[in-house]
Amino acid sequence: MRHLMSPLDFSVEELDRLFDLANDIEHNMSKYAHACDGRKLATCFYEPSTRTRLSFEAAMLNLGGSVIGFSDAGSSSAAKGESVSDTIRVISCFADICAMRHPKEGAPMVAASRSTIPVINAGDGGHQHPTQTLTDLLTIRSLNGSIDNFTIGLCGDLKFGRTVHSLINALVRYPNIRFIFISPEELKVPDYITDMLKEQNIPYEEVIRLEEIMPRLDFLYMTRVQKERFFNEEDYVRLKDFYILNKEKMKLAKQNMLILHPLPRVNEISVEVDDDPRAAYFKQVQYGVYVRMALILTLLEITV
């Protein structure tokens, strides 16, 4: 039995097979329509989510399976004080696989250590968000043709953004990736990330102004400033509109640069950008369904 806690739990070769499966699902959906007949996915979400939870549920339903679970801690026995360890042992009696989101870093790992079914980390605090990273990698590979030899700018909340941390850790395993980190001083990427890049001699830059590096980017990964990660309202209000991508800034970008965003968006990407052919964030959502379908099949060891 296998779990997914981090994107690094899969080797590059295993990810290639996972993405090949996701691409086959994309083009042959009916072939997989009954692959999970009789199987149940439990979605245990201790904090709010729209895309991730519904993406998992859509993935399992597309495979012919069914879904049980809860969408916030208040509607689970966690409200009564039940531990994650006890919850997953109970869930293991009901379901075949579990996707768990939790505000505390490491909680899905605790669940995996007690579970008798595969557990997927659907986001734990500001730590990891591996299935979003798999979505990002599949999107890059599908739209770019490969995951190598490009410059990616990561913009916004690089301090608390778990999607950013997961993506950087995943991309360093691919050749010739150049990173540019765009953030205010207060939201800089953590030292453990930059220390890791230095140790591996991977080039990176840290800048504050988005405009100055736009012409050099092949991908721009925008993120929102996350209100729920701030300790006080004043800091959030001061930083929330620090970056807004609009048509004027897009004029500075390459004609084939692609914009990614893990969503939800607040106002860091103007809606006027949505019609730009370089805006790939809604395609990204669709790829998220395909990759989660492939992951469910892989962890349940189901072949079609």
N, C-alpha and C positions, 0 to 999 in steps of 0.2 A: 504494500500500500504506500502511496506517495501523496505528499501535500505540496502546495505552492505557497511559500511564505515570501519569497523574493524572486525577482526575475533571474537572479544568478543560480537559482535551484535547477535551471535547465542549462545544459551546455549549448554553445552556439549551434552545434550539429542538431541537437534535439529541437532547438527553436526553429531551425530550417524545416525540419519535418512537420512541426506544429503549424508553421506558416503555409507550407505546401498543402496541408490538410485544410486550413482555413480558406485558402484560395480555391480548393476543389469544392468546398461547401458553398462558397460564393457563387460558383458557376453551375452547381448541380444540387441545389437545395432539396429537391424532391428525393434524391438518392438517400438523404439522411433523415427523412421525415419520421421514421419509426425506429431509429437507432436506439433510443432510450425508452421505448415502450415499457411501462411497468416500473420505471425508475423514478425516484423522488429527489429533488434538490431542496435543501433547507436554506433559506436566506435569513441569516441572523444579523440584523443591522441595528447596532446599538446607537448609531447617530444617523441623521437624515441623509438620504441619497435619492436622487431621481434616476440619473443615467445608469449608474453602476448596478443598482438593484434591479431596475426594469430590464437592463441589458442581460443580466444573468437569467432573469425569469423568461425573457423572450428566447434566449438561447436554449433553455431546457424545453420550453414548449415547442420550439421549432424541431427539436429532436424527438418529439413524441412523448416526453416525460411530463411530470407534474411538479408543482411547486408548493411548499409549505413554508411557514416562517413568520417573522415579525419585522416591522419597519422602523421601530424605535424602542429604546430600552424601557420606556414607560408602559409598553404593551406586552412586556415579557416578565418573567419572574425575577429578572434583575431588579425590578422595582421593589421586590420583597426582600432583596438582599442575596439572591442566589448567585453563586460564583460562576464564572465562565467555565471552569472545569466541570461543575455539576451540569450546567446547561448542555454542554456538548455531549456529555455521556447520555443524557436523556435524548437529545436530538439524534444521536447515533442509533437509537432504537426505532426511530421513525423514518429516517431518510437514508439515502445511499451516498450522498455527497453534500457538503455544506460550504456556503460562501459566507464569510463573516467580516463585518466592518465594526471597528471599535475605536473609541476616542483614545484609549490607552495604548501606547506603543508596546508591542510584544504580546498583547492579549490573544491574537490568533495563534501565535506560537504555543502559548499555554494550552489553548484548546486542542491544537494538533497533538500535543504530547499525551493528551487524555482520550483522544478520539479513536473510535474503531472504524471511521469512515474518512475518506479524503477531505481535508479542509483547505479552502482557498482563502488567502488573505485578500479581502476586498477593500483594504485600507485600514491602517492602524495609526491614528494620531498624525503627527507630522513625519512619520517614519517611512513607510513603504506603501506603494499602491501598484503591486506587480501586474495585475491584469490591465491597468491603464497603460503601463509600460509595454506590455505585449501588444496592445492596441496601437500604440504609437509606432512601435517597430514594424508591425504589419502595414500600417499606413505608409510609412516611409518606403518600405520595400516595394509595395504595390504601385505607388505613384512615382517612385524614383528609379525602380528597376533593381536596386540593390541597397544594402546598408553599408556604404563605405564611401570614402573620398568626398566629403562635403563639409561645409561650415554651417554650424547651427547656432543661432542666437537664442538664449533662454532669457525671457524678460518678465519682470514683475517681482512676485514674492518668491525669492530663491532661498530664503531662510526657513520658512515653514512649509514650503510646497513639497509635499511627499511625492507628487508626480514628477517633479524636477529631479529630486534626489534619486529616485528609481531609474529614471531615463538616463541620467549621466552614468550611473553605475553599470547600466546595460550597454550603453554605446561604447564605453572604453574597450570593450572586447572586439570591436570592429576596427579595421585599418583606416588610417588617414582621416579621422574625425577631428575637426577643430571646433573648440567651444568658445563662444563669447557670452559672458554673463552680463546682463543689463539690469541694474537694480539701483535703488537708492542705498546709501551706506547702511541704513538700519535693516535692510532686507537682503543683505549680501548672502551669497551661498556659504554654507558652514565651512569652517576650517578643515574638517575631516575630508570634505570633498576635494578642496584645493590641494591639501597635503597628498591625497591619493593620486591626483593628476601629476603633481610634481615628481612623486616617486616613480611613476610610470613614464615620465618624460612626454606627457601628452600636452600639446599646446593649448593654452587658454588665455583669455583676456577678461578683465573686469572693467566695465565702463558704466557711466551713469546716463549719458544721452543716447537714446535709441537712434536718432537721426544720423549720427556720425558713422554708424556701422551698417546701416541698412543696405547700401550698395554691395556689401561683401557677402551677404547671407544667401545660402541656398534654402535654408529652413528658418522660420521664425516661430518659436514656441512661446506663445503668450500665456500668462497666468493671471488670475485675479488676486488682489490683495484680500486675504481671508480674514474676515471680521472675527470668525469664531476662534482664531488662533491668538488674537490680541488680548492683552491683559487690561487695557484701558481704551475707552472710546476715543479719547483725544488723539492717540497715536494713529489709530485706524483712520479717522477722518482726515488727518494730515497727509496720509500716504495713499489713500484709496484711489485717487485720480492722478497719481504720479505719471502713469503712462496711458495714453489713449491712442490706439492705432486708427488712423483715418485715411481718407483718400489722398490727402496731401503727402503724408508720410509714405504711402504706397508708391507714389511717383518716384521715390528714391530707390525703390527695390528693383532687383532683376525681374525680367519678364517671366521667368520660370521659377521664381522663388515661391515656396509654398508656406502658408500660414497654418500652424497647428494650435490647438487649444484643448485642454482636457475637459473644459466646461464644468460647471456653469459659468457663463459670462455675466459680468455685471455691466460695466461700461468701458472696459479696457480695449475692446474692439468695437468701433462704431458700426452700427447696423448698415451703414452705407458701404462697408467693405464686403458684406455678405455676397454681393453680386459679382465681385471680382473673381475671375476664374482661378486665381491663386489661393482663394480661401478654401481650405480643405477640412475645416473642423467638423462640418456636418457629415462629410464622407467618413471622417475618423470615427464618428459615432456608429455608423453602419459596420465598419471594420471591427468595432468592438464586439458586436454580436457574433460575427463569424469566428473571431479568435476565441471567444468564450465557449462557443459550441465545440471548437476543436479541443479546447482544454478539458472540457467535461468528458468528451470521448476518450481523451488520452489518459486522464486520471482514473476513469472507470475501466480502462483497458478494453474498450469496445472498438472493434474494427468493422468497417462496412465494405 
